[in-house]
Amino acid sequence: MSQLADSFRDKWKLAWQSPIFRKKIIIGVFLVLVILGFFPLFFQTIEKRQGILLHDWILVRIPSYDVSIFVFIIIWATTVLILFRSVQDPDIFLQFIWAYVFLCLLRMISITLIPLDPPDKLLPMIDPISNAFYGKKYITKDLFFSGHTSSIFLIFLCLRKKTDKIFALISTIIAGILLLIQHVHYMVDVIAAPFFTFLVYWLAKKTVVNRNVKS
């Protein structure tokens, strides 16, 4: 165990010696903190506007049940996993942090451009950790595209070990289904999430992560 810890420290020590790497990590973490601080204002604003109610022919055939606890377990289990792997590998952390920045920005753009009203029979998602970033009022109009699905899928993309990736991919699928069961998203929100997530993952990799990393 001690040798493993030393190996992880050596990886971070070596990576941190690169000025480019340090700059990318510091800017990335700073942007995440700024975005998270801006989230309550953004989500409380979009919650006040009038949106479009979609007719989701699949969703109307699914009974509505409160499965918040299961979604909560999945999202935070995968979050703990990516944080643990990030401690072990600075490259994973760099990829994840910048892809997450792009993901948040793209979600805010898409939610702004596509105003939707929540599905019928929506049951509030109980997640005391995530809800803290949304403000005092429960948010129902952060719809296209699904933040829970995209976040877990991003974790899947950033992980390296085969067993980790299998776990994260299965978690993505289960979370997407559970979100539909609770009627907090339309089918299109969940299906579109992986495509947009892969786009930001690729964009972060091409524009930030792999550019002059070893300089």
FIKE-999027 format. One line per 2 residues: number of its first residue (from 0); their letters; for each residue x, y, z of N, C-alpha, C, O. Coordinates in nm, 3 decimals. Example, Ala and Ser with C-alpha at 12.3 -4.5 7.8 and 13.67 -1.06 7.14 Angstrom:
2
0) AS) 1.319,-0.569,0.780,1.230,-0.450,0.780,1.320,-0.330,0.780,1.424,-0.332,0.846 | 1.285,-0.225,0.708,1.367,-0.106,0.714,1.290,0.003,0.787,1.341,0.114,0.804
REM end
This chain:
215
0) MS) 0.083,-0.121,0.000,0.000,0.000,0.000,0.086,0.126,0.000,0.057,0.223,-0.070 | 0.195,0.122,0.081,0.285,0.236,0.089,0.353,0.260,-0.045,0.372,0.375,-0.086
2) QL) 0.391,0.151,-0.113,0.455,0.165,-0.243,0.360,0.224,-0.345,0.400,0.304,-0.429 | 0.232,0.183,-0.338,0.133,0.239,-0.429,0.116,0.389,-0.405,0.111,0.468,-0.500
4) AD) 0.107,0.427,-0.279,0.092,0.569,-0.245,0.211,0.649,-0.295,0.196,0.760,-0.346 | 0.331,0.591,-0.279,0.451,0.659,-0.328,0.447,0.674,-0.479,0.490,0.775,-0.533
6) SF) 0.396,0.571,-0.547,0.385,0.576,-0.693,0.291,0.687,-0.737,0.319,0.760,-0.832 | 0.177,0.700,-0.667,0.080,0.805,-0.701,0.142,0.943,-0.678,0.125,1.034,-0.760
8) RD) 0.213,0.958,-0.567,0.277,1.087,-0.536,0.384,1.121,-0.640,0.400,1.237,-0.679 | 0.455,1.019,-0.684,0.559,1.041,-0.785,0.497,1.088,-0.916,0.551,1.176,-0.984
10) KW) 0.383,1.028,-0.952,0.315,1.070,-1.076,0.273,1.216,-1.069,0.293,1.292,-1.164 | 0.214,1.256,-0.956,0.171,1.394,-0.940,0.291,1.488,-0.932,0.288,1.598,-0.987
12) KL) 0.396,1.446,-0.863,0.515,1.529,-0.851,0.577,1.554,-0.987,0.616,1.667,-1.019 | 0.585,1.449,-1.068,0.641,1.462,-1.202,0.554,1.551,-1.289,0.604,1.638,-1.360
14) AW) 0.421,1.529,-1.284,0.329,1.610,-1.365,0.332,1.757,-1.322,0.328,1.847,-1.405 | 0.341,1.779,-1.190,0.336,1.915,-1.137,0.462,1.994,-1.172,0.461,2.117,-1.165
16) QS) 0.568,1.927,-1.211,0.690,1.995,-1.252,0.674,2.067,-1.385,0.752,2.155,-1.420 | 0.570,2.028,-1.460,0.543,2.092,-1.588,0.462,2.220,-1.567,0.350,2.213,-1.515
18) PI) 0.514,2.337,-1.606,0.438,2.463,-1.592,0.306,2.460,-1.667,0.206,2.516,-1.622 | 0.306,2.395,-1.783,0.184,2.386,-1.863,0.077,2.306,-1.789,-0.040,2.345,-1.785
20) FR) 0.118,2.194,-1.730,0.024,2.111,-1.655,-0.032,2.189,-1.536,-0.153,2.189,-1.514 | 0.055,2.255,-1.460,0.010,2.332,-1.344,-0.091,2.438,-1.385,-0.192,2.459,-1.319
22) KK) -0.062,2.505,-1.494,-0.151,2.611,-1.543,-0.288,2.555,-1.580,-0.392,2.614,-1.549 | -0.287,2.442,-1.649,-0.413,2.381,-1.691,-0.497,2.335,-1.572,-0.619,2.352,-1.571
24) II) -0.431,2.276,-1.473,-0.503,2.229,-1.354,-0.561,2.347,-1.277,-0.678,2.344,-1.239 | -0.481,2.449,-1.254,-0.527,2.564,-1.176,-0.642,2.636,-1.246,-0.742,2.669,-1.182
26) IG) -0.629,2.659,-1.375,-0.735,2.727,-1.450,-0.861,2.640,-1.453,-0.972,2.690,-1.437 | -0.842,2.510,-1.475,-0.957,2.420,-1.481,-1.035,2.416,-1.351,-1.158,2.426,-1.352
28) VF) -0.965,2.402,-1.239,-1.031,2.401,-1.108,-1.099,2.534,-1.081,-1.211,2.539,-1.029 | -1.032,2.643,-1.117,-1.091,2.776,-1.098,-1.221,2.791,-1.177,-1.320,2.843,-1.125
30) LV) -1.221,2.746,-1.301,-1.341,2.757,-1.385,-1.455,2.672,-1.329,-1.570,2.715,-1.332 | -1.424,2.554,-1.279,-1.528,2.470,-1.220,-1.591,2.540,-1.101,-1.713,2.539,-1.086
32) LV) -1.509,2.601,-1.016,-1.560,2.672,-0.898,-1.646,2.792,-0.939,-1.749,2.819,-0.877 | -1.604,2.863,-1.043,-1.682,2.977,-1.092,-1.817,2.930,-1.146,-1.920,2.989,-1.116
34) IL) -1.815,2.824,-1.225,-1.938,2.770,-1.283,-2.034,2.722,-1.174,-2.154,2.751,-1.179 | -1.981,2.648,-1.077,-2.066,2.599,-0.968,-2.124,2.715,-0.888,-2.237,2.707,-0.840
36) GF) -2.047,2.822,-0.873,-2.098,2.939,-0.802,-2.205,3.013,-0.881,-2.293,3.077,-0.823 | -2.199,3.003,-1.014,-2.296,3.068,-1.101,-2.423,2.985,-1.120,-2.528,3.039,-1.156
38) FP) -2.414,2.856,-1.096,-2.526,2.766,-1.118,-2.656,2.811,-1.052,-2.759,2.812,-1.119 | -2.657,2.848,-0.922,-2.785,2.884,-0.859,-2.856,2.997,-0.932,-2.977,2.990,-0.952
40) LF) -2.783,3.100,-0.971,-2.844,3.211,-1.044,-2.899,3.166,-1.178,-3.010,3.202,-1.215 | -2.821,3.086,-1.249,-2.864,3.039,-1.381,-2.990,2.953,-1.372,-3.086,2.978,-1.443
42) FQ) -2.988,2.853,-1.284,-3.100,2.761,-1.275,-3.226,2.827,-1.218,-3.337,2.796,-1.261 | -3.209,2.916,-1.122,-3.326,2.987,-1.069,-3.388,3.077,-1.175,-3.508,3.100,-1.174
44) TI) -3.305,3.128,-1.267,-3.355,3.213,-1.376,-3.432,3.132,-1.478,-3.542,3.171,-1.519 | -3.377,3.020,-1.520,-3.446,2.940,-1.623,-3.573,2.876,-1.567,-3.665,2.844,-1.643
46) EK) -3.579,2.857,-1.437,-3.698,2.798,-1.376,-3.819,2.890,-1.387,-3.932,2.843,-1.381 | -3.797,3.021,-1.402,-3.906,3.119,-1.406,-3.968,3.134,-1.545,-4.077,3.190,-1.557
48) RQ) -3.902,3.087,-1.647,-3.949,3.112,-1.783,-4.048,3.005,-1.829,-4.053,2.895,-1.776 | -4.125,3.042,-1.930,-4.222,2.950,-1.988,-4.153,2.862,-2.091,-4.075,2.910,-2.173
50) GI) -4.181,2.733,-2.086,-4.119,2.641,-2.181,-4.222,2.562,-2.259,-4.342,2.588,-2.251 | -4.173,2.466,-2.333,-4.259,2.381,-2.417,-4.276,2.245,-2.349,-4.179,2.185,-2.302
52) LL) -4.400,2.198,-2.344,-4.428,2.065,-2.290,-4.426,1.965,-2.404,-4.510,1.972,-2.494 | -4.331,1.874,-2.401,-4.319,1.775,-2.507,-4.415,1.658,-2.485,-4.444,1.619,-2.371
54) HD) -4.461,1.603,-2.595,-4.540,1.479,-2.587,-4.445,1.363,-2.609,-4.408,1.331,-2.722 | -4.406,1.300,-2.501,-4.313,1.188,-2.505,-4.395,1.059,-2.499,-4.441,1.019,-2.392
56) WI) -4.412,0.995,-2.613,-4.502,0.880,-2.621,-4.450,0.760,-2.542,-4.528,0.672,-2.505 | -4.319,0.757,-2.516,-4.264,0.649,-2.431,-4.284,0.683,-2.284,-4.323,0.597,-2.206
58) LV) -4.257,0.807,-2.247,-4.264,0.848,-2.107,-4.406,0.835,-2.051,-4.424,0.799,-1.934 | -4.506,0.866,-2.133,-4.643,0.859,-2.084,-4.685,0.715,-2.052,-4.785,0.692,-1.984
60) RI) -4.611,0.619,-2.102,-4.642,0.479,-2.078,-4.563,0.421,-1.960,-4.577,0.304,-1.926 | -4.480,0.505,-1.898,-4.399,0.460,-1.785,-4.459,0.515,-1.656,-4.469,0.636,-1.641
62) PS) -4.499,0.430,-1.562,-4.551,0.480,-1.433,-4.443,0.558,-1.359,-4.324,0.527,-1.370 | -4.485,0.659,-1.285,-4.391,0.746,-1.214,-4.367,0.695,-1.072,-4.461,0.677,-0.994
64) YD) -4.240,0.672,-1.040,-4.202,0.627,-0.906,-4.082,0.709,-0.856,-4.000,0.755,-0.936 | -4.074,0.726,-0.725,-3.961,0.797,-0.666,-3.845,0.699,-0.647,-3.848,0.612,-0.560
66) VS) -3.743,0.716,-0.731,-3.624,0.630,-0.723,-3.500,0.714,-0.693,-3.389,0.678,-0.730 | -3.521,0.827,-0.624,-3.412,0.921,-0.596,-3.293,0.855,-0.528,-3.179,0.882,-0.564
68) IF) -3.320,0.769,-0.432,-3.213,0.710,-0.354,-3.118,0.629,-0.442,-2.997,0.627,-0.419 | -3.173,0.563,-0.541,-3.091,0.481,-0.630,-3.006,0.569,-0.723,-2.889,0.539,-0.748
70) VF) -3.067,0.676,-0.774,-2.992,0.771,-0.857,-2.881,0.835,-0.775,-2.769,0.852,-0.823 | -2.914,0.872,-0.650,-2.817,0.934,-0.561,-2.698,0.841,-0.539,-2.583,0.884,-0.545
72) II) -2.725,0.714,-0.514,-2.617,0.617,-0.490,-2.529,0.602,-0.614,-2.407,0.599,-0.604 | -2.593,0.594,-0.732,-2.517,0.575,-0.856,-2.429,0.694,-0.886,-2.310,0.678,-0.915
74) IW) -2.486,0.815,-0.881,-2.410,0.934,-0.919,-2.292,0.957,-0.826,-2.183,0.994,-0.871 | -2.312,0.935,-0.697,-2.204,0.963,-0.604,-2.106,0.848,-0.591,-1.991,0.869,-0.552
76) AT) -2.148,0.727,-0.621,-2.054,0.615,-0.626,-1.957,0.632,-0.742,-1.836,0.611,-0.727 | -2.009,0.672,-0.858,-1.921,0.695,-0.973,-1.834,0.819,-0.953,-1.720,0.824,-1.000
78) TV) -1.888,0.920,-0.883,-1.809,1.040,-0.854,-1.691,1.007,-0.764,-1.579,1.052,-0.787 | -1.716,0.928,-0.660,-1.608,0.885,-0.570,-1.504,0.805,-0.648,-1.384,0.818,-0.624
80) LI) -1.550,0.722,-0.741,-1.458,0.641,-0.820,-1.366,0.729,-0.905,-1.245,0.707,-0.908 | -1.423,0.828,-0.975,-1.339,0.912,-1.061,-1.244,0.998,-0.978,-1.133,1.027,-1.022
82) LF) -1.286,1.040,-0.860,-1.197,1.116,-0.772,-1.082,1.028,-0.723,-0.967,1.073,-0.716 | -1.113,0.905,-0.689,-1.011,0.811,-0.643,-0.910,0.785,-0.754,-0.789,0.784,-0.730
84) RS) -0.958,0.763,-0.876,-0.868,0.738,-0.989,-0.790,0.864,-1.025,-0.677,0.855,-1.073 | -0.848,0.981,-1.001,-0.778,1.106,-1.029,-0.661,1.126,-0.933,-0.557,1.179,-0.972
86) VQ) -0.679,1.083,-0.810,-0.568,1.090,-0.714,-0.453,1.000,-0.760,-0.336,1.033,-0.740 | -0.488,0.889,-0.821,-0.387,0.796,-0.868,-0.320,0.840,-0.997,-0.203,0.810,-1.021
88) DP) -0.395,0.913,-1.082,-0.344,0.949,-1.215,-0.380,1.094,-1.248,-0.497,1.123,-1.272 | -0.282,1.185,-1.250,-0.310,1.325,-1.279,-0.367,1.349,-1.419,-0.439,1.447,-1.441
90) DI) -0.335,1.261,-1.514,-0.389,1.276,-1.650,-0.541,1.257,-1.651,-0.611,1.325,-1.726 | -0.590,1.164,-1.570,-0.734,1.144,-1.560,-0.801,1.268,-1.502,-0.906,1.312,-1.551
92) FL) -0.740,1.325,-1.399,-0.797,1.444,-1.337,-0.800,1.560,-1.436,-0.901,1.631,-1.445 | -0.692,1.580,-1.510,-0.686,1.689,-1.608,-0.793,1.672,-1.715,-0.862,1.768,-1.750
94) QF) -0.807,1.550,-1.767,-0.909,1.524,-1.869,-1.048,1.548,-1.815,-1.131,1.612,-1.881 | -1.075,1.497,-1.696,-1.209,1.508,-1.640,-1.245,1.653,-1.608,-1.356,1.697,-1.640
96) IW) -1.155,1.726,-1.548,-1.187,1.861,-1.504,-1.219,1.953,-1.622,-1.311,2.034,-1.615 | -1.142,1.940,-1.730,-1.167,2.025,-1.846,-1.289,1.980,-1.927,-1.364,2.064,-1.978
98) AY) -1.309,1.850,-1.938,-1.429,1.801,-2.005,-1.553,1.843,-1.927,-1.657,1.874,-1.987 | -1.543,1.843,-1.794,-1.657,1.885,-1.711,-1.686,2.034,-1.729,-1.802,2.075,-1.731
100) VF) -1.582,2.115,-1.742,-1.602,2.258,-1.770,-1.679,2.276,-1.900,-1.778,2.350,-1.904 | -1.635,2.209,-2.005,-1.703,2.219,-2.135,-1.845,2.163,-2.128,-1.936,2.216,-2.191
102) LC) -1.862,2.056,-2.051,-1.995,1.996,-2.037,-2.092,2.093,-1.971,-2.204,2.109,-2.018 | -2.049,2.157,-1.864,-2.135,2.254,-1.794,-2.171,2.370,-1.885,-2.287,2.414,-1.887
104) LL) -2.074,2.421,-1.958,-2.099,2.533,-2.048,-2.197,2.493,-2.159,-2.288,2.569,-2.193 | -2.177,2.374,-2.215,-2.266,2.329,-2.323,-2.407,2.306,-2.271,-2.504,2.336,-2.340
106) RM) -2.420,2.253,-2.149,-2.553,2.232,-2.091,-2.624,2.366,-2.070,-2.743,2.378,-2.099 | -2.553,2.465,-2.021,-2.616,2.596,-2.000,-2.661,2.656,-2.132,-2.767,2.719,-2.140
108) IS) -2.581,2.638,-2.236,-2.619,2.688,-2.369,-2.742,2.615,-2.421,-2.837,2.678,-2.467 | -2.741,2.482,-2.413,-2.853,2.404,-2.467,-2.981,2.429,-2.388,-3.089,2.438,-2.447
110) IT) -2.971,2.440,-2.257,-3.090,2.468,-2.174,-3.145,2.606,-2.206,-3.267,2.625,-2.206 | -3.056,2.701,-2.232,-3.099,2.837,-2.266,-3.170,2.841,-2.401,-3.272,2.907,-2.417
112) LI) -3.115,2.768,-2.497,-3.168,2.772,-2.633,-3.293,2.685,-2.651,-3.372,2.707,-2.743 | -3.309,2.586,-2.563,-3.423,2.493,-2.577,-3.504,2.495,-2.448,-3.486,2.408,-2.362
114) PL) -3.593,2.592,-2.432,-3.674,2.601,-2.310,-3.783,2.495,-2.307,-3.868,2.490,-2.397 | -3.781,2.411,-2.207,-3.880,2.305,-2.194,-3.946,2.311,-2.057,-3.882,2.345,-1.957
116) DP) -4.074,2.277,-2.054,-4.142,2.255,-1.927,-4.124,2.109,-1.887,-4.108,2.023,-1.973 | -4.126,2.081,-1.758,-4.100,1.944,-1.712,-4.212,1.848,-1.753,-4.325,1.890,-1.777
118) PD) -4.179,1.720,-1.762,-4.280,1.619,-1.798,-4.391,1.611,-1.693,-4.371,1.647,-1.577 | -4.506,1.563,-1.736,-4.615,1.536,-1.642,-4.572,1.426,-1.544,-4.490,1.340,-1.576
120) KL) -4.629,1.432,-1.425,-4.605,1.331,-1.320,-4.461,1.332,-1.269,-4.414,1.232,-1.213 | -4.390,1.444,-1.288,-4.254,1.454,-1.236,-4.255,1.444,-1.084,-4.337,1.507,-1.018
122) LP) -4.164,1.367,-1.030,-4.144,1.359,-0.886,-4.009,1.422,-0.854,-3.909,1.389,-0.918 | -4.002,1.513,-0.756,-3.877,1.582,-0.724,-3.764,1.484,-0.692,-3.783,1.386,-0.619
124) MI) -3.648,1.511,-0.749,-3.531,1.428,-0.724,-3.465,1.469,-0.593,-3.423,1.584,-0.577 | -3.457,1.377,-0.499,-3.399,1.406,-0.368,-3.250,1.373,-0.371,-3.210,1.257,-0.367
126) DP) -3.169,1.478,-0.379,-3.024,1.464,-0.379,-2.968,1.587,-0.308,-2.943,1.688,-0.373 | -2.949,1.581,-0.177,-2.909,1.698,-0.099,-2.777,1.757,-0.143,-2.754,1.877,-0.124
128) IS) -2.688,1.677,-0.202,-2.557,1.729,-0.245,-2.572,1.806,-0.376,-2.532,1.921,-0.385 | -2.630,1.741,-0.478,-2.647,1.807,-0.608,-2.740,1.928,-0.598,-2.713,2.032,-0.657
130) NA) -2.849,1.912,-0.523,-2.948,2.020,-0.514,-2.891,2.147,-0.451,-2.944,2.256,-0.472 | -2.783,2.132,-0.376,-2.721,2.250,-0.312,-2.667,2.347,-0.416,-2.653,2.466,-0.387
132) FY) -2.636,2.298,-0.536,-2.582,2.384,-0.641,-2.691,2.448,-0.726,-2.661,2.524,-0.818 | -2.817,2.418,-0.697,-2.926,2.469,-0.777,-2.995,2.590,-0.715,-3.074,2.657,-0.782
134) GK) -2.969,2.618,-0.590,-3.036,2.729,-0.522,-3.146,2.680,-0.430,-3.163,2.560,-0.410 | -3.222,2.774,-0.375,-3.322,2.741,-0.274,-3.444,2.669,-0.331,-3.502,2.584,-0.265
136) KY) -3.482,2.702,-0.454,-3.601,2.643,-0.514,-3.563,2.519,-0.596,-3.463,2.520,-0.668 | -3.643,2.414,-0.584,-3.617,2.293,-0.661,-3.634,2.321,-0.810,-3.733,2.382,-0.851
138) IT) -3.538,2.277,-0.889,-3.536,2.307,-1.032,-3.594,2.191,-1.111,-3.559,2.075,-1.089 | -3.682,2.223,-1.204,-3.744,2.119,-1.287,-3.719,2.141,-1.437,-3.752,2.054,-1.518
140) KD) -3.662,2.256,-1.475,-3.652,2.291,-1.616,-3.510,2.282,-1.671,-3.482,2.335,-1.779 | -3.421,2.217,-1.600,-3.285,2.193,-1.652,-3.288,2.062,-1.730,-3.232,1.961,-1.687
142) LF) -3.354,2.065,-1.845,-3.393,1.940,-1.910,-3.300,1.894,-2.022,-3.239,1.787,-2.011 | -3.288,1.972,-2.127,-3.209,1.922,-2.241,-3.067,1.977,-2.236,-3.045,2.097,-2.257
144) FS) -2.975,1.892,-2.208,-2.979,1.747,-2.197,-2.954,1.705,-2.053,-2.917,1.789,-1.971 | -2.972,1.579,-2.021,-2.967,1.531,-1.884,-2.829,1.548,-1.820,-2.729,1.497,-1.871
146) GH) -2.825,1.620,-1.708,-2.700,1.641,-1.638,-2.651,1.516,-1.567,-2.531,1.487,-1.567 | -2.742,1.440,-1.506,-2.703,1.318,-1.437,-2.644,1.217,-1.536,-2.537,1.160,-1.514
148) TS) -2.715,1.195,-1.646,-2.669,1.098,-1.745,-2.535,1.138,-1.805,-2.445,1.055,-1.819 | -2.522,1.266,-1.841,-2.399,1.313,-1.903,-2.281,1.309,-1.807,-2.169,1.278,-1.848
150) SI) -2.304,1.340,-1.681,-2.194,1.338,-1.583,-2.140,1.197,-1.563,-2.018,1.177,-1.560 | -2.229,1.100,-1.551,-2.184,0.962,-1.531,-2.116,0.909,-1.657,-2.017,0.836,-1.649
152) FL) -2.170,0.946,-1.774,-2.108,0.901,-1.899,-1.971,0.964,-1.918,-1.880,0.901,-1.972 | -1.955,1.089,-1.873,-1.824,1.153,-1.879,-1.724,1.077,-1.791,-1.608,1.059,-1.829
154) IF) -1.769,1.034,-1.676,-1.683,0.953,-1.589,-1.642,0.825,-1.661,-1.526,0.784,-1.654 | -1.737,0.761,-1.729,-1.707,0.641,-1.807,-1.597,0.669,-1.910,-1.504,0.590,-1.925
156) LC) -1.607,0.781,-1.980,-1.509,0.814,-2.084,-1.370,0.841,-2.025,-1.269,0.808,-2.088 | -1.365,0.901,-1.907,-1.237,0.940,-1.849,-1.164,0.826,-1.778,-1.042,0.830,-1.764
158) LR) -1.237,0.727,-1.733,-1.175,0.616,-1.662,-1.091,0.532,-1.758,-1.117,0.529,-1.878 | -0.991,0.464,-1.704,-0.898,0.386,-1.787,-0.914,0.235,-1.770,-0.910,0.161,-1.868
160) KK) -0.933,0.190,-1.646,-0.939,0.047,-1.619,-1.068,-0.013,-1.675,-1.175,0.049,-1.667 | -1.058,-0.133,-1.731,-1.173,-0.197,-1.796,-1.289,-0.216,-1.699,-1.404,-0.189,-1.733
162) TD) -1.259,-0.265,-1.578,-1.367,-0.289,-1.481,-1.434,-0.157,-1.439,-1.555,-0.153,-1.419 | -1.355,-0.052,-1.426,-1.411,0.080,-1.393,-1.505,0.127,-1.502,-1.614,0.177,-1.474
164) KI) -1.462,0.111,-1.627,-1.542,0.158,-1.740,-1.673,0.079,-1.751,-1.778,0.136,-1.781 | -1.664,-0.051,-1.727,-1.785,-0.133,-1.732,-1.884,-0.087,-1.625,-2.003,-0.071,-1.651
166) FA) -1.833,-0.065,-1.504,-1.917,-0.018,-1.394,-1.981,0.117,-1.428,-2.101,0.135,-1.405 | -1.904,0.210,-1.483,-1.955,0.343,-1.514,-2.056,0.339,-1.630,-2.154,0.413,-1.630
168) LI) -2.031,0.253,-1.728,-2.124,0.242,-1.841,-2.257,0.184,-1.796,-2.364,0.234,-1.834 | -2.252,0.077,-1.715,-2.376,0.019,-1.662,-2.448,0.121,-1.575,-2.571,0.130,-1.579
170) ST) -2.373,0.198,-1.497,-2.433,0.302,-1.413,-2.502,0.408,-1.497,-2.609,0.458,-1.460 | -2.443,0.443,-1.610,-2.504,0.541,-1.700,-2.639,0.493,-1.750,-2.738,0.567,-1.748
172) II) -2.643,0.369,-1.794,-2.767,0.311,-1.847,-2.875,0.304,-1.739,-2.989,0.343,-1.762 | -2.837,0.254,-1.621,-2.935,0.241,-1.513,-2.985,0.378,-1.469,-3.105,0.396,-1.448
174) AG) -2.894,0.475,-1.456,-2.935,0.610,-1.415,-3.031,0.671,-1.516,-3.130,0.734,-1.477 | -3.003,0.653,-1.645,-3.093,0.706,-1.747,-3.233,0.648,-1.737,-3.331,0.720,-1.751
176) IL) -3.241,0.518,-1.713,-3.371,0.453,-1.698,-3.444,0.504,-1.574,-3.564,0.532,-1.579 | -3.370,0.517,-1.464,-3.431,0.564,-1.339,-3.482,0.708,-1.352,-3.586,0.743,-1.295
178) LL) -3.410,0.790,-1.425,-3.455,0.929,-1.446,-3.587,0.933,-1.520,-3.672,1.018,-1.494 | -3.604,0.841,-1.614,-3.730,0.833,-1.687,-3.841,0.781,-1.596,-3.955,0.828,-1.603
180) IQ) -3.809,0.684,-1.512,-3.909,0.631,-1.419,-3.959,0.739,-1.325,-4.076,0.742,-1.288 | -3.869,0.829,-1.286,-3.910,0.938,-1.196,-3.969,1.056,-1.273,-4.019,1.150,-1.212
182) HV) -3.963,1.051,-1.406,-4.020,1.155,-1.493,-3.954,1.291,-1.473,-4.020,1.395,-1.486 | -3.825,1.292,-1.441,-3.756,1.420,-1.428,-3.694,1.463,-1.560,-3.644,1.574,-1.573
184) HY) -3.697,1.373,-1.660,-3.644,1.405,-1.792,-3.730,1.339,-1.899,-3.798,1.240,-1.875 | -3.726,1.399,-2.019,-3.785,1.336,-2.136,-3.686,1.233,-2.191,-3.567,1.236,-2.158
186) MV) -3.736,1.144,-2.273,-3.651,1.044,-2.335,-3.538,1.110,-2.417,-3.425,1.062,-2.414 | -3.569,1.217,-2.488,-3.469,1.283,-2.571,-3.357,1.342,-2.488,-3.242,1.347,-2.533
188) DV) -3.387,1.387,-2.366,-3.283,1.442,-2.277,-3.180,1.337,-2.242,-3.060,1.363,-2.240 | -3.228,1.217,-2.215,-3.140,1.108,-2.172,-3.062,1.052,-2.291,-2.942,1.026,-2.280
190) IA) -3.129,1.032,-2.403,-3.063,0.974,-2.521,-2.957,1.069,-2.576,-2.851,1.024,-2.620 | -2.985,1.199,-2.575,-2.890,1.296,-2.632,-2.767,1.316,-2.545,-2.661,1.353,-2.596
192) AP) -2.779,1.290,-2.415,-2.670,1.320,-2.321,-2.536,1.255,-2.359,-2.435,1.326,-2.361 | -2.530,1.126,-2.390,-2.399,1.066,-2.424,-2.335,1.128,-2.548,-2.212,1.139,-2.554
194) FF) -2.415,1.167,-2.646,-2.358,1.226,-2.768,-2.293,1.361,-2.739,-2.181,1.387,-2.784 | -2.362,1.446,-2.664,-2.305,1.575,-2.628,-2.184,1.557,-2.536,-2.087,1.632,-2.544
196) TF) -2.191,1.457,-2.450,-2.080,1.432,-2.357,-1.956,1.387,-2.431,-1.845,1.432,-2.401 | -1.972,1.299,-2.528,-1.856,1.257,-2.607,-1.797,1.375,-2.681,-1.675,1.382,-2.696
198) LV) -1.880,1.467,-2.728,-1.832,1.585,-2.798,-1.742,1.670,-2.708,-1.634,1.710,-2.750 | -1.785,1.697,-2.585,-1.703,1.781,-2.496,-1.579,1.706,-2.450,-1.474,1.766,-2.431
200) YW) -1.590,1.575,-2.433,-1.473,1.493,-2.398,-1.367,1.504,-2.507,-1.250,1.526,-2.480 | -1.410,1.488,-2.630,-1.319,1.497,-2.744,-1.263,1.639,-2.757,-1.144,1.656,-2.784
202) LA) -1.348,1.739,-2.738,-1.305,1.877,-2.749,-1.199,1.911,-2.644,-1.099,1.975,-2.675 | -1.222,1.868,-2.520,-1.125,1.893,-2.413,-0.992,1.823,-2.443,-0.885,1.879,-2.419
204) KK) -1.001,1.703,-2.495,-0.881,1.626,-2.524,-0.800,1.690,-2.636,-0.677,1.693,-2.629 | -0.867,1.743,-2.737,-0.798,1.799,-2.852,-0.748,1.941,-2.827,-0.642,1.978,-2.876
206) TV) -0.823,2.021,-2.753,-0.791,2.164,-2.740,-0.711,2.198,-2.615,-0.639,2.298,-2.614 | -0.722,2.118,-2.509,-0.654,2.152,-2.383,-0.561,2.041,-2.336,-0.441,2.063,-2.317
208) VN) -0.615,1.923,-2.318,-0.542,1.816,-2.251,-0.417,1.773,-2.326,-0.311,1.760,-2.266 | -0.428,1.752,-2.457,-0.316,1.698,-2.534,-0.231,1.807,-2.600,-0.144,1.776,-2.681
210) RN) -0.255,1.932,-2.566,-0.177,2.040,-2.627,-0.061,2.079,-2.536,-0.082,2.133,-2.427 | 0.058,2.052,-2.580,0.180,2.090,-2.507,0.180,2.041,-2.363,0.227,2.112,-2.274
212) VK) 0.128,1.921,-2.339,0.118,1.869,-2.203,0.255,1.856,-2.138,0.268,1.881,-2.018 | 0.355,1.816,-2.214,0.486,1.790,-2.158,0.582,1.908,-2.167,0.702,1.895,-2.139
214) S) 0.530,2.021,-2.206,0.618,2.137,-2.219,0.662,2.187,-2.083,0.736,2.285,-2.074
REM end
